[in-house]
Amino acid sequence: MEIYDKRNKGYIEVWLTNAEQQYDRKELTHQLLEKVNVKKCRVVYFLSGSDDLLSCMESLLKKNLGCA
């Protein structure tokens, strides 16, 4: 699990591997936000997938750039 504090931008990033996705995200969100003094702050989760990362990123970039 990796947590990046970006409260100055209004959110906290949490990166979870497949094995870590079993954690109770509602409880983790509560724990992260109880320490935050910023009124509008969100917790953003990035969940690891099971497909090949390189091919998925390539497809995503091509689609976003209009190359596909």
C-alpha positions in Angstrom: 0.0 0.0 0.0 1.2 3.4 -0.9 -0.4 6.6 0.4 0.4 10.0 -1.0 -0.8 13.1 0.8 -2.1 15.7 -1.7 -4.3 17.6 0.6 -3.1 20.8 -0.9 -4.9 19.6 -4.1 -7.9 18.3 -2.2 -7.3 14.6 -2.1 -5.2 11.7 -0.7 -4.1 8.9 -3.1 -4.1 5.3 -1.9 -2.5 2.6 -4.2 -3.5 -1.0 -3.4 -2.1 -4.2 -4.9 -4.5 -7.2 -5.6 -3.6 -8.7 -2.2 -4.3 -5.4 -0.4 -7.7 -4.9 -1.9 -9.2 -7.1 0.9 -8.8 -4.1 3.4 -11.9 -2.3 4.5 -11.7 0.8 2.3 -14.5 2.5 4.2 -12.6 2.1 7.5 -9.3 3.2 5.9 -11.0 6.3 4.4 -12.4 7.2 7.8 -8.9 6.8 9.4 -7.3 9.0 6.8 -9.9 11.7 6.9 -10.1 12.0 10.7 -6.6 13.5 10.6 -7.4 16.0 7.9 -8.1 19.7 8.7 -9.1 20.5 5.1 -12.9 20.8 4.7 -13.1 19.3 1.2 -10.8 16.4 0.9 -11.3 13.1 -0.9 -9.6 9.7 -0.7 -8.8 8.3 -4.2 -8.1 4.6 -4.5 -6.1 3.1 -7.3 -6.6 -0.7 -7.5 -4.2 -3.0 -9.2 -5.7 -5.0 -12.0 -5.0 -8.5 -13.4 -4.2 -7.6 -17.0 -0.8 -6.6 -18.4 0.0 -3.1 -17.3 2.1 -2.1 -20.4 -0.6 -3.1 -22.9 -3.4 -1.5 -20.8 -1.5 1.8 -20.5 -0.6 1.8 -24.2 -4.3 1.3 -25.1 -5.4 4.0 -22.6 -2.9 6.5 -23.9 -3.8 5.9 -27.5 -7.4 6.3 -26.8 -6.9 9.5 -24.8 -4.7 10.9 -27.6 -7.2 10.0 -30.3 -4.7 7.6 -32.0 -6.7 4.4 -31.7 
